[in-house]
Amino acid sequence: MPADLAVIGLGPYGLPLAQAAVAAGVATIGYRTGPEAGSLSPAEQRRMLSGGFRPTTNAAELGRVRTAVICAPTPRGADGGLDLSQLEAAARTLAAHLRPHTTVILESPVYPGTTEECLRPLLEEGSGLRAGRDFHLAYSPSRVDPGNRDFTPANTPKVIGGLTPACTESAAAFYGRLTDKVVRARGPREAETVQLLETNYRHVNIALVNEMAVLCHDLGVDLWDVVRCAETKPFGFQAFRPGPGVGGHAVPQDLTAHGGRTLRMVELAQQVNSRMPGYVVQRGATLLNEHGKSARGARVLLLGVTYKPDLADLHGTPAQEVALRLMELGASVSYHDPYVPTWSVLDRPVPRVDSLYEAVADADLTILLQQHRTYDLQGLSVKAQLLLDTRGAAPTGAAHRL
């Protein structure tokens, strides 16, 4: 059966898109751009395959589809900016096989202007075709929230910005098969900036509440009670909660590495959030000292090392830096996570405990970094000598909160 859609890049953005397309009955092929790790479980991937999804390494197949969506990862590079190398490689591969009347959509997180200034010339030079005349070109920000059972691709509005009105309509027609609502942006730059705003909104608000967590601890105020009360306000407030740091695949962008433009608020947010792993370790060391113990030689157990609850995704997890800082203090670090069978920090394997309750009872300090559903925090708090809860998940008074 010929494919209707090619998803180029099978990482955190491409796999969910392919999954949604297959669920909507769209014949889909997947082309991998590099060593990518998506967030779909093995069972979900098996369902995709049984639904007709077909991975391929044959680039020629990219020229036999009506729609090609580039979802190549754009991680932070050495200069702090986005690394577009996998996106550029994907564009060149697609361009070599691009046919007239194809709709090409970019979903990778990028700087405003990337679709027109980077992707368009690569596609035109490699194919001999002209965007907006011979093929359609558009940008659509990925809105993937792994593990969210309330908002799926089917009920999450999709923003589209095309090079021309016809490009927008062609992309909208495709996404209209996957989602209930399509929102048309003025153009690709506006759509790219939607992605920029949405990503930075999350990071800035997490930074605010992380700063509030530090302040409230110093003041002896229960921040989680403050947030609980504040979120009853029906307007002008959205609840965010603190944590040991910010993980995930979406990279905050202050544009400093892109033309020297600076978003001061985003720059400050990155500074605040990057300090949280160190703050967690500082709080842990203080708790040990208050109970007559030193961090050096202390047995510290980390609970939950993924960046998000109930997922196996370790991308950007703050647990990495927390563990590293504890080791630098001389602590003996172990971990438990039902989704992570093995874990290393700087190529040093971290021991995984099997008997959770025995390990909690044996540890001098237990730090909850991620709140997986399987954790009975009431029961664990009874067993723990010291429990530092960075998620505000334990019952009030059962643990020391961040």
Summary of the structure (lengths in Angstrom):
residues: 402
radius of gyration: 23.1
end to end distance: 54.5
largest distance: 73.5
contacts: 1372
relative contact order: 0.09
helix: 38%
strand: 15%
